[in-house]
Amino acid sequence: MMNTYERKANHNVVRCSYFTLLELLVVIAIMGIVSGTTILGINGLLDDQRFRSGVSFIVDRLQEAQEIMLVYNTDVIVRLTHHEQGVICALDVEKMVPFTIEDKTIKGIERLEFKGESYSENEGVWSLWFISGGSKMTEGILKLEGRHGQKRYVYLRGYPSAIVDTSKEPTWLPEKKSDEENEALYPLAL
């Protein structure tokens, strides 16, 4: 509500208007609420983007491990280590390759879970194998979760193939194969 008063000067009427302190405080409070809501929304979007880029990085690193195994005929182990700052993704390569591979900390992923075979888990470290020229590879589903309940699933088929991620719940689970079946599918001696 604007208060006005009139003042007569030289037969002209001059009107002055001003805001009360209460009106100014209400406007400032509304602006604070709107900006706070906007900042919370932006933080949620940033967390979602961190999660998506973290998943993309892990998928790229798994694909890179498979390619190094096939092209350079060397064993590669992808290690995912979970700690309070995020997930550390590292590649351990048996032979020298003509480029450097650096570890990276991924901050958007809060939880890891793996269902399958041909991997090892030891005190928060998941080791996914790409060894023996593709005759022994990790087979299963890697579940990645973000801070706000986002979930992505990475399918590892156990043989050289495209590594993709999806948001759909897994319907495929790897069947446990005996060593004889693995030997028949992927003979060590050609």
C-alpha atoms as one frame of an Amber mdcrd trajectory, in Angstrom:
protein
   0.000   0.000   0.000   1.474   3.278  -1.041   1.033   6.285   1.191   0.674
   9.634  -0.427   0.450  13.145   0.806  -0.267  16.339  -1.011   1.617  19.568
  -0.829   0.552  22.785  -2.475   3.272  24.894  -4.012   2.525  27.845  -6.267
  -1.004  26.680  -6.922   0.221  23.329  -8.235  -0.528  20.161  -6.368   2.546
  17.927  -5.936   1.991  14.315  -4.918   4.774  12.348  -3.280   4.592   8.609
  -2.803   6.768   6.235  -0.834   6.877   2.581   0.295   6.594   1.565   3.895
   9.295  -0.467   5.561   6.907  -3.421   5.824   6.297  -3.436   2.078  10.036
  -3.430   1.392  10.587  -6.328   3.807   7.843  -8.368   2.128   9.409  -7.814
  -1.318  12.869  -8.772  -0.017  11.443 -11.923   1.615   9.723 -12.962  -1.635
  12.945 -12.404  -3.583  14.852 -14.512  -1.031  12.378 -17.394  -1.333  12.493
 -17.344  -5.127  16.291 -17.224  -5.251  16.609 -20.009  -2.639  14.267 -22.250
  -4.620  16.220 -21.529  -7.794  19.542 -22.373  -6.143  18.165 -25.678  -4.830
  16.895 -26.536  -8.307  20.247 -25.711  -9.864  22.076 -27.861  -7.280  19.791
 -30.787  -8.132  20.515 -30.318 -11.836  24.256 -30.157 -11.149  24.117 -33.395
  -9.110  22.168 -35.087 -11.909  24.715 -33.916 -14.486  27.622 -35.122 -12.306
  25.969 -38.536 -12.067  25.362 -38.776 -15.827  28.899 -37.728 -16.694  30.288
 -40.183 -14.096  28.311 -43.055 -15.611  29.445 -42.014 -19.086  33.073 -41.940
 -17.924  32.840 -45.432 -16.413  31.240 -46.841 -19.587  33.955 -45.186 -21.691
  36.661 -46.575 -19.401  35.205 -50.106 -19.645  35.040 -49.804 -23.436  38.624
 -48.515 -23.455  39.765 -51.489 -21.341  38.129 -53.898 -23.789  39.769 -52.156
 -26.767  43.217 -52.165 -25.113  42.801 -55.879 -24.382  41.908 -56.652 -28.002
  44.262 -54.286 -29.850  47.378 -54.686 -27.678  46.677 -58.303 -26.670  47.215
 -57.563 -23.001  45.317 -58.117 -19.782  43.445 -55.138 -18.338  41.703 -54.804
 -14.988  39.330 -51.934 -14.280  39.308 -51.055 -10.594  36.425 -49.089  -9.115
  37.157 -47.931  -5.569  34.411 -46.345  -3.485  35.302 -43.756  -0.834  33.758
 -40.654   0.745  34.775 -38.321  -2.115  33.282 -40.516  -4.831  34.466 -43.409
  -6.967  38.029 -43.764  -8.227  38.213 -45.412 -11.644  41.609 -46.903 -12.553
  42.958 -49.153 -15.320  45.693 -51.669 -14.566  47.359 -52.742 -17.822  49.757
 -55.707 -17.913  51.926 -54.464 -20.813  53.087 -50.989 -21.728  50.787 -49.083
 -24.069  51.804 -46.016 -26.102  49.677 -43.613 -24.081  49.096 -42.739 -20.447
  46.037 -43.754 -18.485  45.300 -41.680 -15.425  43.020 -42.511 -12.524  40.004
 -40.274 -12.087  37.762 -39.540  -9.118  34.084 -39.446 -10.051  32.014 -37.408
  -7.615  28.494 -38.032  -8.913  28.187 -41.721  -8.017  27.207 -42.602  -4.462
  26.835 -46.383  -4.621  28.095 -49.338  -6.677  26.723 -52.847  -6.862  27.677
 -55.741  -9.141  25.786 -58.939  -9.921  27.594 -61.507 -11.974  30.786 -63.497
 -12.203  34.450 -63.083 -13.102  35.084 -60.115 -10.887  36.409 -59.591  -7.421
  35.371 -57.314  -4.593  37.677 -56.567  -1.721  36.961 -53.863   0.873  35.167
 -51.423  -1.424  37.276 -52.172  -4.519  35.572 -53.825  -7.493  37.906 -55.378
 -10.089  36.411 -56.025 -13.521  38.541 -58.252 -15.750  39.350 -58.007 -19.443
  41.976 -60.712 -19.840  43.320 -63.476 -22.092  42.370 -61.751 -25.338  38.680
 -61.858 -24.494  38.499 -65.464 -23.320  37.929 -64.332 -19.751  35.948 -61.189
 -19.208  33.683 -59.966 -16.449  30.075 -60.951 -17.044  27.241 -59.285 -15.185
  25.446 -56.064 -14.409  27.059 -53.066 -12.755  24.487 -50.925 -10.928  25.389
 -47.281 -10.335  23.349 -44.992  -8.074  23.442 -41.226  -7.654  22.776 -38.993
  -4.686  19.118 -38.373  -5.553  18.132 -41.957  -6.380  19.206 -41.957 -10.035
  20.082 -45.458 -11.254  21.933 -46.711 -14.312  22.830 -50.278 -15.226  25.893
 -51.257 -17.259  25.715 -54.639 -19.014  28.927 -56.642 -19.352  28.297 -59.674
 -21.580  31.448 -61.645 -20.765  32.784 -61.486 -24.312  33.944 -58.614 -26.547
  30.842 -56.571 -27.349  29.474 -53.060 -27.050  29.284 -51.866 -23.455  26.176
 -49.790 -22.904  24.230 -48.384 -19.989  20.500 -48.103 -19.496  18.064 -46.827
 -16.916  15.821 -49.908 -17.209  15.826 -52.580 -14.540  17.843 -55.571 -15.733
  15.969 -58.523 -17.150  19.106 -60.356 -18.205  21.325 -61.966 -15.623  24.379
 -64.007 -16.554  24.135 -67.755 -16.260  26.899 -69.447 -14.334  28.986 -71.468
 -16.817  31.253 -74.317 -15.948  34.942 -74.217 -16.862  34.297 -76.831 -19.578
  31.639 -74.636 -21.195  33.954 -71.621 -21.068  36.758 -73.695 -22.621  34.414
 -74.862 -25.390  33.263 -71.295 -26.135  36.693 -69.677 -25.828  39.473 -72.236
 -26.340  42.837 -71.145 -24.970  44.745 -73.124 -27.595  43.877 -72.388 -31.205
